[in-house]
Amino acid sequence: MLSRRRFLGFGAVAGAALATSQFPLEAFEPSRHGQAVDAKTALGAARANAILLNSNENPYGPLPKTNAAMQQALGWANRYPDFEYDSLVWAIADLHKIQPHQVVTGCGSTELLRVSACAFLAPGSKLILAWPTFEAIPAYAEPTGAEIVKLPLTSNYAHDLDAMLSHTSSGPSLIYICNPNNPTASLTPRKDLDAFMAKLPSNSYLLIDEAYHHFATGSPDYVSYLDQLTSNPRVIVARTFSKIYGMAGMRLGYGVSSEETAARLRRFQNQDNVNMVAAQAGLAALQDTVEMQTATRRIVADRQEFFNQASRRGLKAIPSYANFAMMDAGRPASEVSTYFKNKGILIGRRFPLMDNYVRISFGRPTEMQQFWKVWDEMKSSS
Ligand SMILES: Cc1ncc(COP(=O)(O)O)c(C=O)c1O
């Protein structure tokens, strides 16, 4: 019923696109292709041996039932995922107690950031966002011709909502709020967001990125914005399967909003953007509530241990509500990340306005022991 391909009669469109293909076959000439594969294999080997604390992934992998579902789905790789797609959308709708037409899927939640930029930005409008924050949406906004307004976080590393509001008066805008925020792992309190929303001009839309929702435990300040959806057509909430569900490589995310707003977003969505394996994996992940809760507790325990180790060393880290932390390294982040890279550990890169802070994604306990060992050697070698 919901499948994009069946819904839009995509077969005919795809055929027409192929006939006018702009990609000559010579571009895929075998020897060049072979070199590319070799380079990729070498990169893959280097990555396989490194400790990856750089992309806020889930180091424990997908939930057990998800792994089994992916194996099974591979046997269906020759089929379009029509039925599976519909089931996934229904499952997301059930989870959030909304209608399926309020759900827009994405090839990762990054696609939702792109479709939001396409749907709501144009010359004369503004994208208003914190700085630093997750950097995908300003990149997507750039070709729309909209003005991009980047506003520093407050001293508590929350979004500066007053400053954001002051930029909304001159025309339509899309406000991007990442809560908890990447790279600072910090919260913007719900009550402040509500007060902000109440004052937002009617031509402004709010996109709340809740990629790290499941890790935002332990603070009354955090409440998901999903409860606003039915009453407010100007709110979009983006979620991902890349973090708590450990499916970053599967590329699956979604946005939820009012039906009217979802229809506006869907116009810019890629056709058939969820593959067979991702669809079945996502469905299994949503059904595995107990394992998801276990996974959350595990990461929360890892986070506590990270802060214990940091405080033992007198290090200052921003309180974290995510699966990573931003820590004051007391020296340039780029220097620290190069040092770690040479020791086989990848950590976050330098982020704007935070030159001396390093972003560390929490790895498994043995990986973190190695991280702290290398950290201590850095201190004594400086
Ligand atoms: C805040 C935020 N939103 C979205 C994403 C992208 O997630 P996805 O893998 O679903 O595209 C990330 C990835 O790290 C992120 O930090």
The ligand as an SDF file (V2000), in Angstrom:
LIG
                    3D

 16 16  0  0  0  0  0  0  0  0999 V2000
   22.9660   14.3270   14.8180 C   0  0  0  0  0  0  0  0  0  0  0  0
   23.0760   13.3410   13.7210 C   0  0  0  0  0  0  0  0  0  0  0  0
   22.0800   13.2410   12.8540 N   0  0  0  0  0  0  0  0  0  0  0  0
   22.1270   12.3750   11.8240 C   0  0  0  0  0  0  0  0  0  0  0  0
   23.2210   11.5700   11.6590 C   0  0  0  0  0  0  0  0  0  0  0  0
   23.2740   10.6750   10.4640 C   0  0  0  0  0  0  0  0  0  0  0  0
   22.6770    9.5080   10.7560 O   0  0  0  0  0  0  0  0  0  0  0  0
   22.3320    8.4600    9.6110 P   0  0  0  0  0  0  0  0  0  0  0  0
   23.3740    7.4150    9.7100 O   0  0  0  0  0  0  0  0  0  0  0  0
   20.9790    7.9990   10.0270 O   0  0  0  0  0  0  0  0  0  0  0  0
   22.3070    9.1580    8.3050 O   0  0  0  0  0  0  0  0  0  0  0  0
   24.2880   11.6340   12.5410 C   0  0  0  0  0  0  0  0  0  0  0  0
   25.4570   10.7700   12.3410 C   0  0  0  0  0  0  0  0  0  0  0  0
   26.3830   10.7180   13.0560 O   0  0  0  0  0  0  0  0  0  0  0  0
   24.2180   12.5580   13.5900 C   0  0  0  0  0  0  0  0  0  0  0  0
   25.2190   12.6960   14.4550 O   0  0  0  0  0  0  0  0  0  0  0  0
  1  2  1  0
  2  3  1  0
  2 15  2  0
  3  4  2  0
  4  5  1  0
  5  6  1  0
  5 12  2  0
  6  7  1  0
  7  8  1  0
  8  9  2  0
  8 10  1  0
  8 11  1  0
 12 13  1  0
 12 15  1  0
 13 14  2  0
 15 16  1  0
M  END
$$$$
